[in-house]
Amino acid sequence: MKAHHPRRVLTAAALAGLTALVATGCGSAPDDGAKNSKAAKAESAAALGGMEQLVAAAEKEGKLNVYALAPDWANYGEMIAAFEKKYAIEVNNEDPGGSSQGALNAAAKRKGQDRAVDALDLGTSYMQDAKKQGLLAPYKVAGWKGIPDAQKQPDASFMNNYGGFISIGCDAKAVKNCPETFADLLKPEYRNKVALNGDPTESSSALAAVVAASLANGGSLDDAQPGLDFFQQLRKKGNFVPAKSTLATIQQGETPISIDWDYLNLGYGQKLAAKGVDWQVAVPSDGLYSRYYNQGVNKYAPHPAAARLWLEFIYSPEGQNIWLKGFSRPALLDAMKKDGTADNAALAKIPEVHGTPKEPTVEQEAKAKETVVQGWGKAVS
């Protein structure tokens, strides 16, 4: 299916609100007040006396460290800018183009440092790794009850945040016939044209593309090997481009076809239109795969109150509607439709997907990750 949608441009003000923290040096240890504060142990805003007290504690800290939140990813640029505008808190967004693995590494290796990551946005298998490593602090946001049970951990260690479907983006001016299925991608007309947005051994979105390809080629959520075989075929035919697909590589013509989440490809489309690129998006019917990303608080956050306030903001109607404006599907969408807080104009731009998508369990995604980590190098070498 093809999705054609009005273009929306991320404001310059939103981008200006995004700040980056360069990963240099070891960082100093935060003071004991941060590590032993009441906020560091709070499992809800109520545990601090309510939202006003949480806001006061977070603004006193004055900073929030996050990692790999690209401004074009699900509208994170606007999310960060809105948070900074609403609260007296500076957001340090390290390595905006980074991966889930990079964010997990930053959390695991910086315990006790003032530049440690405060809150984590990770794919499910990576968030499960964070949980296994004891890196997550349980926290229930105010909208906890509205998040479906299947989309949150019973112990509140992490919860679904926003999600979408694997899709195929295509520069309709550079490619005569844009592909609409995984089967199409094997055609000789797409030689040196098909790319991913990262390495599937490190990137949750690229991993999802391999799993979707597996579903399209006789595999299942329990068997990702056909996905690896598919990309091996794609490489042997000369269609696979090993370069990481970005807005820049698309605009330069290096990656005219990109397999990525639909909300990212749709977001690219609105930006690329101004550059003269007609970026079309199709959700492949032969590999209908959906997944959510997750949010969690780092147990060793140097700014524990700000980390918790960040989650409260993301899961508030204001934050959830910012996801909607970025073409993604927020975890509280059903609840917001019922209570009338959903942004209907933004909701109308979310593409309808026909058919029943496959969505893996935590265990299935972890198994797929293990298969891909072991076999990706052989598949594309």
Phi and psi in degrees as a GROMACS rama.xvg file:
@    title "Ramachandran Plot"
@    xaxis  label "Phi"
@    yaxis  label "Psi"
@TYPE xy
-103.92  146.802  LYS-2
-121.876  120.429  ALA-3
-116.767  124.164  HIS-4
-138.495  151.637  HIS-5
-58.2744  147.237  PRO-6
-85.7247  142.593  ARG-7
-132.242  132.036  ARG-8
-103.229  130.804  VAL-9
-64.8489  130.363  LEU-10
-68.5824  150.524  THR-11
-61.9784  -33.9334  ALA-12
-63.796  -38.1454  ALA-13
-65.7039  -41.7564  ALA-14
-67.7901  -35.3908  LEU-15
-65.6583  -26.1364  ALA-16
-75.7545  -8.63832  GLY-17
-87.5721  126.303  LEU-18
-119.74  151.413  THR-19
-120.241  141.731  ALA-20
-109.956  116.202  LEU-21
-74.4907  133.644  VAL-22
-80.5392  83.1859  ALA-23
-130.87  148.621  THR-24
73.2842  175.948  GLY-25
-91.5204  -24.3095  CYS-26
82.3902  147.565  GLY-27
-92.401  161.853  SER-28
-76.7578  140.115  ALA-29
-68.4416  159.948  PRO-30
-70.2023  159.655  ASP-31
-62.7171  -22.9116  ASP-32
-61.6251  -40.231  GLY-33
-68.3519  -45.6256  ALA-34
-66.4983  -34.365  LYS-35
-107.09  11.4151  ASN-36
-68.7945  161.51  SER-37
-62.1132  -33.7304  LYS-38
-63.127  -34.7857  ALA-39
-65.6629  -17.9755  ALA-40
-109.198  -4.92107  LYS-41
-70.4387  130.182  ALA-42
-103.49  5.26503  GLU-43
-168.273  165.715  SER-44
-64.7949  -32.4224  ALA-45
-60.8853  -30.6653  ALA-46
-66.3472  -17.89  ALA-47
-102.26  2.4513  LEU-48
102.596  1.41034  GLY-49
121.545  176.106  GLY-50
-63.2018  -38.5212  MET-51
-60.3989  -41.2918  GLU-52
-69.7363  -36.505  GLN-53
-64.8357  -44.4707  LEU-54
-60.6366  -44.8519  VAL-55
-61.4052  -42.5444  ALA-56
-67.2173  -39.7483  ALA-57
-68.25  -41.8721  ALA-58
-68.9693  -27.769  GLU-59
-66.5853  -39.0883  LYS-60
-66.3871  -42.0252  GLU-61
77.3445  -3.36695  GLY-62
-140.925  156.268  LYS-63
-141.844  126.447  LEU-64
-102.228  123.826  ASN-65
-128.283  172.653  VAL-66
-144.924  135.96  TYR-67
61.0012  38.9844  ALA-68
-103.111  85.499  LEU-69
-62.638  134.907  ALA-70
-60.7136  -26.2978  PRO-71
-89.8151  -0.258376  ASP-72
-89.0646  107.176  TRP-73
54.2147  24.9035  ALA-74
77.0998  30.5812  ASN-75
-64.8558  -28.9629  TYR-76
-58.6603  -47.0021  GLY-77
-69.1158  -36.6104  GLU-78
-60.3338  -48.016  MET-79
-66.2119  -43.6942  ILE-80
-62.1364  -40.661  ALA-81
-66.8425  -38.6655  ALA-82
-64.7906  -44.94  PHE-83
-64.594  -36.5445  GLU-84
-70.0727  -36.5644  LYS-85
-76.6921  -34.3828  LYS-86
-124.684  155.117  TYR-87
-83.4364  64.9681  ALA-88
-136.414  128.962  ILE-89
-89.5595  129.489  GLU-90
-98.0745  119.689  VAL-91
-98.6173  109.107  ASN-92
-105.583  97.9636  ASN-93
-82.0256  138.189  GLU-94
47.1019  65.6663  ASP-95
-55.3244  -26.5311  PRO-96
-94.1236  14.3617  GLY-97
-77.7163  -173.795  GLY-98
-117.546  171.338  SER-99
-60.2633  -40.204  SER-100
-64.4647  -39.3089  GLN-101
-62.7675  -41.9289  GLY-102
-65.8944  -40.5653  ALA-103
-64.1094  -42.6565  LEU-104
-60.9188  -41.5834  ASN-105
-63.6224  -36.4968  ALA-106
-71.6989  -41.9487  ALA-107
-71.8508  -32.4933  ALA-108
-96.206  -4.37025  LYS-109
-117.541  25.697  ARG-110
-56.6979  130.361  LYS-111
85.5686  -0.214856  GLY-112
-100.843  148.511  GLN-113
-73.9158  -11.2916  ASP-114
-103.074  13.0288  ARG-115
-62.5437  154.787  ALA-116
-72.2629  133.307  VAL-117
-84.6909  -46.094  ASP-118
-131.175  145.049  ALA-119
-113.44  134.778  LEU-120
-116.892  107.476  ASP-121
-138.228  155.782  LEU-122
-64.9412  160.108  GLY-123
-59.2743  -46.1627  THR-124
-63.7986  -34.3265  SER-125
-74.343  -36.3823  TYR-126
-68.0002  -34.7734  MET-127
-64.5766  -37.7472  GLN-128
-62.2817  -41.7164  ASP-129
-61.8279  -39.2342  ALA-130
-65.5034  -44.1192  LYS-131
-62.3122  -31.5754  LYS-132
-84.4032  2.38344  GLN-133
69.8841  32.1395  GLY-134
-95.4876  -6.89496  LEU-135
-107.22  138.419  LEU-136
-102.899  127.562  ALA-137
-62.8234  137.055  PRO-138
-155.641  130.907  TYR-139
-109.24  117.604  LYS-140
-73.4449  167.302  VAL-141
-59.2264  -32.013  ALA-142
-90.3202  18.5306  GLY-143
-51.4939  -45.4714  TRP-144
-65.0889  -26.6068  LYS-145
-80.3027  -12.3102  GLY-146
-81.1419  124.162  ILE-147
-53.7938  144.893  PRO-148
-55.3148  -36.1969  ASP-149
-71.0665  -10.1767  ALA-150
-110.747  17.3568  GLN-151
-148.147  151.063  LYS-152
-80.3766  135.332  GLN-153
-56.3903  -30.5022  PRO-154
-88.1997  5.97331  ASP-155
63.0009  22.7895  ALA-156
-70.4941  -34.98  SER-157
-160.49  165.639  PHE-158
-150.902  155.025  MET-159
-60.0537  150.056  ASN-160
-121.557  -64.4158  ASN-161
-151.761  157.509  TYR-162
-155.918  -176.181  GLY-163
-175.517  -160.996  GLY-164
-119.963  147.992  PHE-165
-67.2521  135.571  ILE-166
-138.9  170.789  SER-167
-118.407  116.47  ILE-168
-96.3118  146.401  GLY-169
-149.56  134.734  CYS-170
-79.9044  100.799  ASP-171
-67.7828  -14.8444  ALA-172
-86.4601  -27.0826  LYS-173
-93.8105  -21.1877  ALA-174
-119.421  122.606  VAL-175
-62.2657  -48.9915  LYS-176
-122.822  107.388  ASN-177
-70.9885  136.138  CYS-178
-71.0003  148.612  PRO-179
-122.2  -8.80477  GLU-180
-138.02  166.077  THR-181
-64.1725  -36.7787  PHE-182
-59.0454  -38.3088  ALA-183
-59.7971  -34.9063  ASP-184
-63.1413  -17.4854  LEU-185
-83.5174  -6.00738  LEU-186
-66.4263  143.181  LYS-187
-61.3035  -21.5655  PRO-188
-68.3439  -11.5252  GLU-189
-104.365  26.1329  TYR-190
-60.7952  131.578  ARG-191
58.6959  35.7345  ASN-192
-126.93  -19.627  LYS-193
-99.1926  126.938  VAL-194
-136.729  166.108  ALA-195
-111.433  167.72  LEU-196
-92.1935  12.3702  ASN-197
172.686  -171.635  GLY-198
-90.4055  120.654  ASP-199
-66.0546  -9.41077  PRO-200
-83.2969  -9.55019  THR-201
-127.975  -24.7676  GLU-202
-107.392  126.78  SER-203
-65.1786  -35.9177  SER-204
-68.6065  -41.301  SER-205
-68.524  -37.5055  ALA-206
-60.1985  -42.8284  LEU-207
-61.8496  -35.6348  ALA-208
-63.2168  -38.8874  ALA-209
-67.2573  -41.5121  VAL-210
-65.4168  -40.9069  VAL-211
-62.6347  -40.0407  ALA-212
-64.0033  -34.107  ALA-213
-64.6084  -44.9908  SER-214
-60.0205  -33.9826  LEU-215
-76.7629  -10.8624  ALA-216
-127.877  37.5289  ASN-217
87.4955  1.36004  GLY-218
-85.8974  -167.995  GLY-219
-149.96  178.545  SER-220
-65.4588  -17.7482  LEU-221
-97.6701  -1.92964  ASP-222
-142.453  97.7579  ASP-223
-89.5898  -4.3237  ALA-224
-57.7179  -42.3373  GLN-225
-58.5347  -26.0675  PRO-226
-69.1822  -41.6487  GLY-227
-63.7198  -41.0349  LEU-228
-62.4429  -38.0309  ASP-229
-62.4791  -46.3815  PHE-230
-69.4742  -27.2813  PHE-231
-65.9327  -41.8093  GLN-232
-61.567  -44.2157  GLN-233
-60.3522  -40.2608  LEU-234
-68.7578  -44.7664  ARG-235
-62.7836  -32.6665  LYS-236
-77.4629  -10.2694  LYS-237
83.4875  12.2468  GLY-238
-86.2863  -28.9143  ASN-239
-79.231  129.555  PHE-240
-103.979  118.39  VAL-241
-71.2429  -9.04242  PRO-242
-69.4327  146.215  ALA-243
-72.5484  126.767  LYS-244
-78.6767  128.085  SER-245
-139.096  174.6  THR-246
-56.3378  -40.5327  LEU-247
-66.3152  -45.1438  ALA-248
-69.0567  -31.3425  THR-249
-67.5096  -48.05  ILE-250
-62.5919  -33.7828  GLN-251
-82.3117  -4.02429  GLN-252
84.6873  8.00138  GLY-253
-77.4767  -32.6625  GLU-254
-131.852  72.985  THR-255
-70.4861  -12.2332  PRO-256
-130.239  127.487  ILE-257
-134.106  127.846  SER-258
-91.5343  119.14  ILE-259
-160.284  176.028  ASP-260
-62.8699  147.249  TRP-261
-63.0322  -36.0072  ASP-262
-68.9707  -28.134  TYR-263
-75.6028  -45.0356  LEU-264
-63.6445  -39.5967  ASN-265
-66.708  -37.8747  LEU-266
-65.5234  -39.3293  GLY-267
-60.3034  -41.0549  TYR-268
-57.2566  -42.4847  GLY-269
-68.1457  -31.8469  GLN-270
-80.5076  -38.8891  LYS-271
-71.4026  -23.5838  LEU-272
-57.7842  -38.8554  ALA-273
-68.213  -18.2762  ALA-274
-97.3042  4.95879  LYS-275
85.0699  13.128  GLY-276
-99.6542  126.625  VAL-277
-94.2137  90.1159  ASP-278
-91.9888  108.583  TRP-279
-98.394  149.354  GLN-280
-127.646  130.275  VAL-281
-127.836  135.987  ALA-282
-94.5656  111.749  VAL-283
-66.6181  124.52  PRO-284
-69.1026  -21.8917  SER-285
-89.15  -1.40799  ASP-286
-145.774  56.1897  GLY-287
-75.8666  103.475  LEU-288
-135.041  129.532  TYR-289
-126.002  153.76  SER-290
-159.898  152.112  ARG-291
-106.391  150.953  TYR-292
-92.4016  167.293  TYR-293
-129.094  158.257  ASN-294
-124.103  140.677  GLN-295
-153.131  158.95  GLY-296
-95.55  131.441  VAL-297
-69.0554  125.549  ASN-298
-58.0267  -27.0584  LYS-299
-106.796  27.3277  TYR-300
-59.7416  129.061  ALA-301
-72.3858  -16.5549  PRO-302
-127.595  72.7686  HIS-303
-63.6999  -35.076  PRO-304
-71.4893  -41.8402  ALA-305
-64.0386  -37.1864  ALA-306
-60.812  -43.3108  ALA-307
-72.3296  -35.6354  ARG-308
-67.0531  -36.417  LEU-309
-58.4278  -45.7394  TRP-310
-63.8387  -41.8596  LEU-311
-59.623  -39.9636  GLU-312
-67.594  -46.7532  PHE-313
-59.7747  -37.9227  ILE-314
-93.7256  6.98536  TYR-315
-81.079  163.419  SER-316
-55.0728  -36.9436  PRO-317
-62.2053  -48.2423  GLU-318
-67.5783  -43.2372  GLY-319
-62.2338  -35.5801  GLN-320
-72.1536  -26.7113  ASN-321
-65.8416  -38.9344  ILE-322
-60.0739  -44.9375  TRP-323
-57.3744  -42.1642  LEU-324
-65.6668  -20.0035  LYS-325
-94.8727  17.132  GLY-326
70.784  10.6379  PHE-327
-99.5329  167.3  SER-328
-107.262  108.016  ARG-329
-73.2504  154.814  PRO-330
-62.0572  -30.2233  ALA-331
-95.2164  15.4709  LEU-332
-58.2468  -46.8606  LEU-333
-61.0487  -42.5554  ASP-334
-64.7847  -38.0817  ALA-335
-71.4647  -32.2121  MET-336
-63.7885  -38.8177  LYS-337
-70.9585  -39.3237  LYS-338
-93.9091  1.63778  ASP-339
80.2289  13.6729  GLY-340
-93.3001  -6.08001  THR-341
-70.9327  141.841  ALA-342
-76.4164  102.022  ASP-343
-65.206  -32.8247  ASN-344
-65.4793  -42.826  ALA-345
-69.3114  -39.2374  ALA-346
-61.1927  -35.4467  LEU-347
-66.2808  -20.5719  ALA-348
-89.5994  -7.16973  LYS-349
-76.141  125.177  ILE-350
-67.6921  142.222  PRO-351
-80.8161  138.72  GLU-352
-118.684  125.493  VAL-353
-96.0146  142.43  HIS-354
104.266  172.376  GLY-355
-101.993  111.838  THR-356
-73.6796  153.242  PRO-357
-92.1621  132.474  LYS-358
-131.286  121.605  GLU-359
-77.9362  158.353  PRO-360
-78.7531  171.037  THR-361
-58.0108  -41.8522  VAL-362
-67.3972  -40.1729  GLU-363
-66.0585  -39.8058  GLN-364
-67.3995  -37.8057  GLU-365
-64.1085  -39.5168  ALA-366
-66.5384  -41.0773  LYS-367
-63.2258  -41.4884  ALA-368
-60.3304  -43.6942  LYS-369
-61.5864  -43.2362  GLU-370
-62.4514  -44.6169  THR-371
-70.3244  -41.3039  VAL-372
-59.0011  -39.4236  VAL-373
-75.0999  -31.6995  GLN-374
-112.08  -7.38323  GLY-375
-63.2965  -45.7495  TRP-376
-57.3483  -43.4122  GLY-377
-66.373  -37.0205  LYS-378
-65.4604  -38.5575  ALA-379
-110.869  3.49636  VAL-380
